[in-house]
Amino acid sequence: MSGSTRPDAQILELERDLPTTAEDVRVLWELRGAHIDDALVHANRLLAPGWTLDRAASQPLFEGCRPFTL
């Protein structure tokens, strides 16, 4: 890590700094135009097994705790 304090020293140069291959670039361009018919179907796969809205609503909240502030 260099000790440079130049503002442009922190800028990421994509062509130089990201380890990508020509195949990576090809796939990214291919996926860029992809359309997902029902994105929620795919998003639902991210839920924990057995998760339901009713079960989530029954979980305790942070009532009685001090408000969080920055």
C-alpha positions as CSV (number, residue, x, y, z in Angstrom):
1,M,0.0,0.0,0.0
2,S,1.4,3.4,-0.9
3,G,1.4,6.4,1.3
4,S,0.1,8.7,-1.5
5,T,-2.4,11.2,-0.5
6,R,-3.4,12.3,-4.0
7,P,-7.1,12.2,-4.5
8,D,-6.8,10.2,-7.7
9,A,-4.6,7.6,-6.0
10,Q,-7.7,6.0,-4.5
11,I,-9.6,5.6,-7.8
12,L,-10.1,2.1,-9.0
13,E,-9.0,1.6,-12.7
14,L,-11.4,-1.1,-13.9
15,E,-9.3,-2.2,-16.8
16,R,-6.2,-2.5,-14.7
17,D,-7.4,-3.4,-11.2
18,L,-10.2,-6.0,-11.7
19,P,-9.0,-9.5,-12.5
20,T,-11.4,-10.3,-15.3
21,T,-11.1,-12.5,-18.4
22,A,-12.5,-12.1,-21.8
23,E,-15.0,-14.8,-20.9
24,D,-16.1,-12.8,-17.8
25,V,-16.7,-9.7,-20.0
26,R,-18.7,-11.7,-22.5
27,V,-21.0,-13.2,-19.9
28,L,-21.5,-9.8,-18.2
29,W,-22.5,-8.3,-21.5
30,E,-24.8,-11.2,-22.2
31,L,-26.5,-10.9,-18.8
32,R,-26.8,-7.2,-19.0
33,G,-29.7,-7.4,-21.4
34,A,-31.3,-10.5,-19.8
35,H,-34.9,-10.1,-18.7
36,I,-36.3,-12.0,-15.8
37,D,-40.0,-12.7,-16.2
38,D,-40.8,-13.0,-12.5
39,A,-37.9,-11.7,-10.4
40,L,-39.9,-12.4,-7.2
41,V,-39.8,-16.1,-7.8
42,H,-36.0,-15.9,-7.8
43,A,-35.9,-13.6,-4.8
44,N,-38.0,-16.0,-2.8
45,R,-35.2,-18.6,-3.1
46,L,-33.1,-16.3,-0.9
47,L,-35.5,-16.8,2.1
48,A,-34.5,-19.0,4.9
49,P,-36.2,-22.4,4.9
50,G,-39.4,-22.3,6.8
51,W,-39.7,-18.5,6.7
52,T,-43.2,-17.1,6.6
53,L,-44.6,-13.7,7.0
54,D,-46.6,-14.8,10.0
55,R,-43.6,-16.3,11.7
56,A,-41.6,-13.2,11.1
57,A,-44.4,-11.0,12.5
58,S,-44.4,-13.1,15.7
59,Q,-40.7,-12.3,16.4
60,P,-40.0,-9.8,19.2
61,L,-39.2,-6.3,18.1
62,F,-36.8,-3.8,19.8
63,E,-39.6,-2.3,21.9
64,G,-38.2,-0.8,25.1
65,C,-34.7,-0.3,23.7
66,R,-33.1,3.1,23.4
67,P,-33.5,4.6,19.9
68,F,-30.4,4.2,17.7
69,T,-28.8,7.5,16.6
70,L,-25.6,8.2,14.8
